[in-house]
Amino acid sequence: GKVIVKYGIQTIFAEKMDLNFEINQAKIYNDVVFENLNTKIKTDIVEFDLITKNVLIKMKDKTKRVNIDTKF
């Protein structure tokens, strides 16, 4: 299915999302697009720590790179 996550001015679109409340983590994956007013990031996986709000953006295939487009 389609996943849409909104947080302030950030919006994340993806195919799948897993929530794990035991370790306070959200994992959003498969065709991920992370957008705000100035930036668009295309990646495979975004992981959030629900307590610290730390974000990890990465690719499944370590030979590929995260794509970042910015208006700056």
PLY file of the C-alpha trace (Angstrom):
ply
format ascii 1.0
element vertex 72
property float x
property float y
property float z
element edge 71
property int vertex1
property int vertex2
end_header
0.00 0.00 0.00
0.89 3.66 0.02
2.35 5.30 3.11
2.21 9.05 3.75
3.84 10.43 6.89
3.59 14.15 7.76
5.67 15.81 10.46
5.65 19.62 10.50
6.74 20.70 7.01
8.23 17.25 6.25
6.30 14.68 4.20
7.45 11.13 3.48
5.92 8.94 0.78
6.69 5.20 0.60
5.30 1.77 -0.11
5.70 0.24 3.37
6.09 1.17 7.04
6.80 -0.88 10.17
6.32 0.42 13.71
8.07 -1.32 16.59
7.02 0.14 19.93
9.21 -2.29 21.89
12.34 -0.57 20.55
10.59 2.76 19.75
11.45 2.66 16.06
9.64 3.38 12.80
11.01 2.00 9.54
9.71 3.42 6.25
10.90 1.65 3.13
10.48 0.85 -0.59
10.46 3.82 -2.98
10.85 6.45 -0.25
10.57 10.16 -1.08
11.29 12.55 1.81
10.22 16.16 1.05
10.09 19.57 2.65
9.95 23.10 1.23
13.58 23.11 0.04
14.67 19.48 -0.26
13.61 16.23 -1.89
15.39 12.99 -0.92
14.91 9.67 -2.73
16.11 6.59 -0.86
15.24 3.00 0.04
14.97 3.17 3.84
14.25 5.83 6.48
14.46 4.77 10.14
13.23 6.97 13.01
13.92 6.67 16.70
10.54 7.64 18.19
12.13 8.84 21.46
15.23 10.76 20.34
13.79 11.74 16.90
17.09 10.69 15.27
16.72 9.76 11.59
18.80 7.32 9.54
18.48 7.54 5.73
20.11 4.70 3.77
20.05 2.47 0.71
19.58 -1.31 0.70
22.36 -1.72 -1.85
25.50 -0.12 -0.39
26.88 0.52 -3.90
23.99 2.93 -4.62
23.61 6.46 -3.26
20.81 8.45 -1.70
19.56 11.10 -4.17
19.21 14.63 -2.70
17.78 17.57 -4.66
17.76 20.96 -2.98
16.71 24.52 -3.84
19.66 26.13 -2.03
0 1
1 2
2 3
3 4
4 5
5 6
6 7
7 8
8 9
9 10
10 11
11 12
12 13
13 14
14 15
15 16
16 17
17 18
18 19
19 20
20 21
21 22
22 23
23 24
24 25
25 26
26 27
27 28
28 29
29 30
30 31
31 32
32 33
33 34
34 35
35 36
36 37
37 38
38 39
39 40
40 41
41 42
42 43
43 44
44 45
45 46
46 47
47 48
48 49
49 50
50 51
51 52
52 53
53 54
54 55
55 56
56 57
57 58
58 59
59 60
60 61
61 62
62 63
63 64
64 65
65 66
66 67
67 68
68 69
69 70
70 71
